[in-house]
Structure formats: structure tokens, C-alpha cells
């Protein structure tokens, strides 16, 4: 890791009342003295200072000094709260760039240094970036929990159990003349079975983690002219989809992003399902069916006057989906037996409160309790599967040396998640998604 002192704008770019510039590294105290013409500051105290370029006053600021190791990065850190004009920010950054061994930080480099200096693990760092990007309360709540080390505690405990089992095996390997107690080998295998069970439960989150990160996916499907686009507009409370009496108007997927019960939700209007020879419409229907397949919830729409029978194409599309909400539209024009679903008139807003409540309940029910652990990154799942595979091989291995090696590989897979075991390539990928000032 570079030992340069790094700096960057940590607040949002553009004009503002106040901007925050962060500096981290061995040259922080030297930089402070040159910028303010003062001696070393008192740690963890806000001070009113002037920033100088030579003898010219650039700005009146507040400075905060955090002495290593009691800082975000584990290094000496200085934060400058200056006025947020582009001219002030640019000038201070220009002055900093002229100091010896100082340079502009790379994306995520402050957090990367925090990880290197054991201020946080990789899962906590990724929780931090999720918190920065959180749009809903559920995303915020889980990001705070992950940033606080919830995942790290789980994986560290599992890894410690594996290391303890490895220690026993290594002892037996080092002293082959000693007879191996059968109950000890059974105990090790029992622990492996237990950890395999925990990993299987951990992985089986039914896509909740992905939904929390990328949005709970809802697809509205049905025959042409049942009111799918009108429903999307009503749920979004704005015109996002074209509404027309002409069948086949919707060709491509039209999406809206909503916050429902604190969860990010993506609702998609799809092409009307019917038999057609028109190539563009056929492609739209193909995409609609794929969207149904990938959706966490399907809103199947039919006309109230035809209830309780959906059109054949919509029935077929929803046949293998286990989370379908049936909606009968245009009850103002007549209705059959609508007891199997929710009767509405999107045009007259009749039944829309009941529909919104039903959608909310489906989202909350599917996403589960806010206290449950969610896997929001593919790399966690990949490493856990690698760990499980190694544990499975260890159970079937009778040679102590090979059994110990499989446990070592399993522990290594867990260590890759938290950063105990990592590669520079992995770190480059993770921290490149951070902003420059973080």
C-alpha cells in the first residue's frame, strides 16, 4: 500500500454552504502547519482557522484533527470544513497537491486504508458503500448492521470453529504414535455437519439480499387492454406508460422505482400477452414472459366482466410462479365472480387502496423480518459455496492430512469474505465502486 498522504473532497461536488476536504497520512501535521501557520492541533477538537497559500488568506475554515490510530483510516487524519464554492475547493486542493508526498486519493482509498489498518473488515467496508447509496429505510437499516460487523461476526465465528478442528487434526498428524480418540473424530465431523447446515440456511435467503440491493421486482402481466399501463401510472402517481385503446401499444418493458414499506421496489409494465405475427410485438411478449419468470411478485390482470377466468396466455405465463396477485380491472363496466382476486377500477380509483395494501403485504412477507441476515453480494455466495464444497470433501476424507487440507481451504474461503485472506485484484474491484473522497 502506498505511504503517500492522500486528500480528496469528501462532500458532494458542486456549490454548497460547506464542503469537507479529508487528508490522511504521515504528512498531515506538516500539512496543517503549512496551511494554517499554527502548531500541531489538539486531537478531536474543532478549531476555527484560516487557510493560507503563502501569506494569502484563502478561506476561514473549521479543522478537525484525528490522531492515529483513532481515526477512520487508522492514520493521522485532518478534515477541513471550508466554504463550498468551487473556487475555494479548487484552490485548497491545488495547494495540497503541491506538498511533498501528497496526492489526490484514488476511488475508495480512504476506506481501503481503514481495511489495511484493521479499522474494519471487507464486509463492513461494503456495508459503508451500501449506506452511502441507500435509497430506502430497509437498505439503510441493513447497511448499518453490516457496517457494524454483523456479517463479520458470523464468518469469523465459523472460521474459528474450523481452525480449532484443524488444530486437533494437525496434532494427530504431528504425533502419529498417539491413538486418535474415535469420539474426537466424531466430534469434528459433527461440527462440519453443523457448519454445512448453517451455510445452507445462510445461502437460502430466497433472493431477499438481491431484492434489497437491486429492488423487489414486480411484473404486471395480462392480455392487451386490460389496463396494465393505467395501473402502472396509478401506482407511480404519474404518467410513465402510454395508455391507448390500440392493442399492442406497450412493446418494451416500462419500469417505475418505488419505496414500499421501506423496501426498494421496481414495478414493470409489460407487453400484452396474445398470439401475434408482428415481429416487434413478439419480441415485447418474449421480454414480458422473461420478466414474469424473474419477478418476485406477478400482478396478473384480467377484466372483471370475465372473472373468474383469466385469458389463456396470462394463465400460462403465471402457471409456475408461486407469488401471484390476481387483479380484476374495470369493475365499473360489469363483473363476474371476482372473489378470487382484488376487484378494481383503475380509471375511477375504486379498490386501489386495497390493492396497494395487498402489494405492500406481499413485499413485506417475501422480504421477511428486518432482523434476518441478507446476502447482498455475489462474492459472498460464491465464497460460501466454495466453503461448503470443501467441507463436503472433508467429511468424505479418511486421510488426516487431506481432511485437514480441506478444512484449511474451507477456512480460507470464509477469510476471503472478510478480507483475512484476499488478493489485490479483489480489493481493486471492491474499492473501485467507492467515490473518490471515501
N, C-alpha and C positions, 0 to 999 in steps of 0.2 A: 504493500500500500504506500502511496506517495506520502512524504512527510511535508509537502508544501502546506503553507497556510492558505486556506480556501475562503472565499467570500462569495456572497450572492444576495440578490434581493429575495427575501422570504415571503413578503406580502405580494398581493396580486399586482401585475404590471398595469401601468396607466396612472392617471391623476387620482389622488386621494388626499384626505386630510393628513394622514400619517402613513409613512412607509417604514418597513423594517428591513434592515440590512444585517445579515448574520455573517460573522467571521469566526473561523475555528482553526486552531493550530498553535504551533510553538511561538509564532511571531505576534500573537495577539497583544501582549503587553507593550511590545515595542511599537506596534501599530497605534495603540491607544495613546501612548505618549506623544507620538508624532502628530496625530490627528488633533489632539486636544491641548497640547502644550502643558500637560499636567503629569504628575507622577502616577504610579500604579493605583487603580481604583480599588475600592473596598468590594469584595465579592458579594454578590446577591443584593446589592443596593442600587436603586435607581438614582442616577445623578444627572443634574442639568449641566450640560457642557456646550461648548462651541466647537465646531469642526473647522479646522484651518487647512488651507493649501498655502504652505509657507506662512506669510503674515496676513493673507486674505481670509476673512471670515466667509465660510460657505453657507453655514446654517446653524441655528440653535437647535440642539437635539437633547434627547434623553438617552443615556447609555446604561447598559446592564452588563456586568462582568460576572461570568461563572467560571470559577477556578476548577481545573481538573483535579480529581476525576468526577466532580459533582456537577456535571453538565450533560446536555443531551448527547453530545458526541463522545464524552469521556475525555476530551481535550479542553484546553482553555478556550472559552467562547466569549465573544463580545457581540452584543446586539445593539444596533444604533437605530433609535426611533427618530427619524427625520421627517421633515415636511414632504408630502408625497407628490411634489411636482416632478415632471420628467427631467427638468434642468438640474434640480438638486440631486436626484438619484444618479443621474448620469455622471455628474461631477464627482460625487463621492466614490462611485465605482471606478472612475478613471484614476483618482488619487490612489486608491487601494492597489490598482493594477501596476502602479509604478514602484511599489515597495518590493524590496528584495524577498524572494521566496514566497511571494503571494500571487495567487492566480484565481481566476473565476472558477467556481465549483462546477463539476460535471453533474448531470442529472442524478439525483438521489445520493450524492456523495456524502452529505452530512449524515444521513441515516446509515449509509454503508459504514462510515467510521464508527457510528454507535454500535453496530453489529460487531465489527472487528474488536472494539474495546469492551465487549461483553456488557453493554448497556441494555441490549435487547437481543432476542433471537430472530431468526428469519420470519417466523410466523407472526411475531409481534410487529416487525417492520411492515409486513404485508397488511396486517390489521390497520396500521397507521395510514397507509395509502388508501385503503378502503374507507377509512374515516374521512379522509380529505375529499374523496369522491362520493360520499354518501348523499343520496337524494331523499331518502325516506327514513322514518324513525327506526324501522326494523333494521335497515342497513347500518344506521348509526349505532344501534344498541349492540349488534353482533360485532361490529368493528372495534368498539371499545372493549368488549370482552376478549377478543382475540389479541388486541394490542396489550391488554393486561396480562397476557400469558396463559390464557385458558388452554389453548391447544398445546403449548409448550409443556405445561404440567402433565398433560396426558401422555405425550410421546416420551418425555423424559422418564416418567414412571415405568412405562413399558420397556424402555431401553435398559433401565437399571435392573429390572427383573431378568432380562436376557443376559446382562453382564454377570449377575450373580450365578445364574445357571452355567454360564461359560466358565466361571471360576472353579466350580466343582469339577467340571469335565477336565479342565486343564490340570487340576490337582491329581485326578486319577491317571491322566496321561503321563504326568511327571513322575509318579510313583507306581509303576506297573506291578510291582510286587505286592502292593496292597489290594486286597479283595474289594471289589466295588459293592457296596450295600445295595441290594436289589430295591429296597424301599426308596433309596435316594434317586435311582434312575426312574422309578415310577413317579416320584415327586416332580422331577424335571419334565417328564413327558406330560404330566398333569398341568404343569404351568404353561407348557407350549400349547396344549389343547385350549386352556383358558384364554390365552392371548389370541389365538386364532379366532375364538368365538367373539372376543371383544372387537377385533379388527373387522370381522364380518358385520357386526352390528353397526360399527362406526361408518363403514362404507355404504351401508344400506340406508341412505338418507332420502331415497326416492326423488333425487334431483332437487331437494329443497335448497341446498347450497348454491347450485347453479341458478335457480329461480331467484334467490335473494340477490345474487350478484348481477344477473342479466335481465331480470324481470320475469314474473309469473306469466306464462304465455296462455292467452285465451283466444280461441278461434271462433268466429261467428260463421256458421255454415247453414245452407239451405238452398232451396230452389230459387230461380230468378224471381224478383219482385215480391218476395215475402217480407221485405223491409229490413234487410241486413244493414245496408248503408245508413238508413234512417236511425236504426238502433245505435250504430257506432257514433253517429253525430249526437244523439241524445245522451249517451253515456259520457262522451267527451265534453258535452255542453258547448259545442262549436261545430261549424261545418268543416269537416275534414274529408268527407267522401261525397262524391257526386251522386245525387238522388235523381232517378229518372224512371219513367214508366217503361222505357225501352229495355227489354230483356238483354242481358249481357253487357250492361254498361260497365260494371266492375270487371276489369281484366286482370289487374295485378293486385298484390296484397297492399291494403291501406292500413296503417298502424296508428294507434294513439298510445301515449305513455301516461299512466295514471298512478296516483298514490291511493291505494285502497287498504284501509286499516293499518297504515304504516308500511305496507309492502309495495315494492315496485311491480307494476302490472302492465303488460303490453297486450292490448286488445286489437285483434286483426279482423278487418272485413275482408271476405274472400269472394271469389267469383261464384256466381250462381251455378249450382250443380244441375246439369242436364246433358242430354245427348246432343252433340253438335258436330258439324263438319268444318266449321270455321276455325282455321289453324291458330289464330291468336287467342280466341276464346278457349280452345282446347288446352293451350299452354297454361292459361289462367286457372282452369279447372284442375289441371295437374298440380299446380302450385298450391291450390286450395286443399287438395287431398293430402299433400305433404305437410301442410300447416296443421291440419287436423291430427295427423299422426304424431307430430312433435309437441302438440299443445298439452298443457297441464289440465286445462278445462275446455270443453267444447260447448258452445251455446248453439243448440240445434233449433232452427226456427222453422215454423210451419204456419199455415193460415188457420185461424181459429175455426173458420167455417168447415175445414176439412178434418178437424180433430175428431178422434184421437189418432188419425192415420197421417204419418209423415210421408212425403214423396219417396219413391224407391231409392233414388240416388243418395239422398240425405241419410236414410236408414242404413244403407250400405256403408257410407263413409264413417258412421258412428258405431258400427257393429262391434268392433273390437276395442272401443275406448271405454275405460272404466270410470270416467268422470265427465258425465254429460248432463247439461242442464237444458231441459226442454222448454221452449217458449212458444206460445201460440199468439200470433200477432193479428191485428185488425179485428179485435172483438167487437168494435163498433159497427162492423159490417155483417155481423152474424157469427154464431159459434155452435160447434158441436159439443162433444164431451171433452172439455179442457182440463179435467181433473188430474190428468197425467203430467201436467206442466204448469207453467205460470202464464195466465192469460193477460195480455197487454194490448194497448193501442198506443204505439209509439207516437203516432200523429197527435193524439189527444192527451198524451202523458198518463193515460189510465194504466194502473198496475206497475208503473215504473219504480215506485218506492219499494214495492215487494220484490221486484226483480233485482234492484240494487242490493237489497238486504240479502237475497239468496246468493248473489255473486260474492258478496263480502264474506258470508259464512263459508262458502266453498274455498275461497282463498285462504282464510284463517285455518280451516280444517286441514287443508292439504299441506300448508306450510308448517303446521304443528306448533308445539309450545315454543315460546320465545326462550325457554331455558335449554332447549336441545342444542347439541353441537351440530354445526353445519360445515360441510366441506365446500369452500368456495373456489378452490383452485385445483386444476387437473393434476398438478405436480404432487399434491398431497395424495390423491387417489393412486397415482402411478407408484409412488414410493411405498404406500401401504400394501398394494398388491404384490410388489416385489418382496416385501417383508413376509407376507402371508405365504408366498410360494417357497421361500427359504425355510420357513417354519414347517411347512408340509414335508419338505425333503428331509428336514432334521428328524421328524417323527419316524420316518421310514428307514433311517440310517442306523446301523448297528455298530459301525466302527466309530470309536470315540473321537478320533481326530477329525473325521469327516462330519460328525454330528456337531462338534464344536465349531467347525468352519462355517456350517450352515447358520448356526446361531450368530456367528460374527457377521455374516452377510445380512441377516435379518436386522441386527442392531445397527449396522451401517445404513440400511435403508431408512430406518427411523431417524438416524442422525442427519441424513441429508435433508429432511424436512425442516428441522430446527436450525441447521447450519453448523452443527458439531462436525459433520462431515460434509464438505462442499467442494465445488470447483469454481475457478474464476469465471468460467463460461456461464455457470448457473447464476452467479452473483451479477454478472453483466446483464443478463436477461431480466432479473428481478428489479434491479435498481434503475434500469433504463426507463421504467414506466413512471418514475417519480419526476416531479418538477425540479427545476434547477436549484431552487432555494431550499429544498428539503433533502 
